[in-house]
């Protein structure tokens, strides 16, 4: 094969592999001990919501826990709260962006809840103190949640990202983090100081004896 033709084909192959990733941004989130952090919300703090998914997001209740533990949605989206356990739950939130409650129930509520204000919504169960869940309602169109490896991939390179995790003490809104390049220019690392919160105490007791009806 002609050496120039070979080099040209090699260059085309290299470009085809690299270009789709050239503008992507990979971020790894770790805690103060260097362990990967799951359920951290990473958002690009720019732009506005122009389209809302017509399908409600799902915050399930499985084995006396909210699943997923952290749900991220765009501002204006509906969320439905199925109860997949064989006992009743009483879901509520006192958070400013969305105060609501769904009293003792099984199965799937008939009406989804619309989260029309951006912000952080903490969920509890009036029967089970250990049940904690969180909904991040984003005012920005691009946001991701880290997986068990602590990784997310954003669509473009930016200098600053918005970061939130439920175990960051006293963090009631996302913090802005400037990215510092690592050896790999497309990979950035964010370190968070985390402290697991205590369960929320229920605000009523009269439902306790009826939760497993």
Protein Blocks (a to p, Z undefined) as FASTA:
>chain_A
ZZklmmmmmmmmmmmmmmmmmmgccdddddfkopacehiacdddedjdfbdcfbdcdddd
eehiacdfbdcddehiacddddfbfbdcddddfbfklgcdddddehjdfbdcddfbgcdd
ddddfklmmlccdddddfbfbdcdddfkopacdfbdcfbdcdddfklghiabdcdddddd
dfblkbccdddddddddddddfbfklmmmmmZZ
